[in-house]
């Protein structure tokens, strides 16, 4: 990791999750301004999926479109393009509900969100697999 890496990568927060929500497992202190920091990439990747599961269960986000519009609202993001990019990368259609109990869905979403937020996905498959295992308990 270098100072020139994107903020999300430097902070082990590849989803660029902001301060002000729930406390996530593996949060590091202090935050980086308005962005959370995590102790390692696995915890930051895990937080992406945990946040999206909360959107489904607590906020009524019933499909990928609802989740992405909640994750990256149009007030501060090109949300339509963001949704298209994530849908293309994951193979999940905007009207489909992601099943975050499936390792392949978690894997694909972690990679797509990381790429969208940081312009790159630098993590090894082993790191992704460890983060997926933290989500679904395998």
C-alpha positions in Angstrom: 0.0 0.0 0.0 1.3 3.4 -0.9 0.2 7.0 -0.3 -0.9 7.3 -3.9 -3.3 4.4 -3.6 -7.0 5.4 -3.6 -8.4 6.4 -0.2 -10.6 3.3 0.0 -7.6 1.0 -0.5 -5.4 3.0 1.9 -8.1 2.8 4.6 -8.9 -0.9 4.0 -12.4 0.4 3.2 -12.8 -0.5 -0.5 -16.5 0.4 -0.3 -15.7 3.9 0.9 -18.2 3.5 3.8 -18.8 6.7 5.6 -18.8 7.4 9.4 -22.3 7.6 10.9 -23.8 4.2 10.4 -23.5 1.0 12.5 -20.2 0.0 14.1 -18.6 -2.7 11.9 -16.4 -5.5 13.0 -12.8 -4.6 12.5 -13.2 -0.8 12.5 -9.9 1.0 13.1 -9.7 4.4 14.9 -9.6 7.2 14.1 -11.6 7.4 10.9 -10.1 9.2 7.9 -12.3 12.3 7.9 -15.8 11.2 7.0 -14.6 7.7 5.9 -14.2 4.6 8.1 -10.9 2.7 8.3 -10.6 -1.0 8.9 -7.9 -3.2 10.4 -7.4 -5.2 7.2 -9.0 -5.5 3.7 -11.0 -8.5 4.7 -13.0 -6.5 7.3 -13.5 -3.7 4.8 -14.7 -6.1 2.2 -17.0 -7.8 4.7 -18.5 -4.4 5.6 -19.7 -3.9 2.0 -21.9 -6.9 2.2 -23.0 -6.4 5.8 -24.1 -2.9 4.8 -26.0 -4.2 1.8 -27.7 -6.9 3.8 -28.9 -4.2 6.2 -30.3 -2.3 3.2 -32.3 -5.3 2.3 -33.5 -6.1 5.8 -33.9 -2.7 7.3 -34.4 -0.3 4.5 -36.6 -2.3 2.1 -34.1 -2.5 -0.7 -35.6 -5.4 -2.6 -33.4 -5.5 -5.7 -29.9 -4.5 -7.0 -31.3 -1.2 -8.2 -32.7 -0.3 -4.8 -29.4 -1.3 -3.1 -27.2 0.7 -5.4 -29.4 3.8 -5.3 -29.2 3.6 -1.5 -25.4 2.9 -1.6 -24.5 5.6 -4.1 -27.4 8.1 -4.1 -27.8 10.4 -7.2 -27.3 13.5 -5.0 -23.6 12.6 -4.9 -23.0 9.9 -7.6 -23.6 9.0 -11.2 -25.9 6.3 -9.9 -27.3 5.1 -13.2 -23.8 4.4 -14.5 -22.8 2.9 -11.1 -25.8 0.5 -11.3 -25.0 -0.5 -14.9 -21.3 -1.1 -14.0 -22.2 -3.3 -11.0 -24.9 -5.2 -12.9 -22.5 -5.9 -15.8 -19.7 -7.0 -13.5 -21.8 -9.3 -11.3 -24.4 -10.6 -13.8 -27.1 -9.5 -11.4 -29.9 -7.7 -13.2 -31.2 -4.4 -11.6 -34.6 -5.9 -10.8 -33.0 -9.1 -9.2 -32.5 -9.4 -5.5 -28.9 -10.4 -4.6 -28.7 -13.5 -2.4 -25.9 -12.6 0.0 -26.0 -16.2 1.4 -24.3 -17.3 -1.8 -20.5 -17.0 -1.8 -20.4 -16.3 -5.6 -22.8 -13.3 -5.1 -20.7 -11.9 -2.2 -17.5 -12.4 -4.2 -18.9 -10.6 -7.3 -20.3 -7.7 -5.3 -17.1 -7.2 -3.3 -15.1 -7.0 -6.5 -17.6 -4.8 -8.4 -18.0 -2.3 -5.6 -14.2 -2.1 -5.0 -13.6 -1.5 -8.6 -16.3 1.1 -8.9 -15.3 3.0 -5.8 -11.5 2.9 -6.3 -10.9 2.4 -10.0 -9.2 -0.9 -9.3 -9.6 -4.2 -7.5 -6.2 -4.9 -6.0 -7.1 -7.8 -3.7 -6.1 -11.4 -4.2 -8.7 -14.1 -4.5 -7.5 -15.4 -1.2 -8.3 -12.1 0.5 -11.8 -12.0 -1.2 -12.4 -15.6 -0.1 -11.5 -14.8 3.5 -13.9 -11.8 3.4 -16.7 -14.0 1.9 -16.1 -16.6 4.6 -16.5 -13.9 7.3 -19.9 -13.0 5.8 -21.4 -16.4 5.2 -19.6 -18.4 7.9 -17.8 -21.0 5.8 
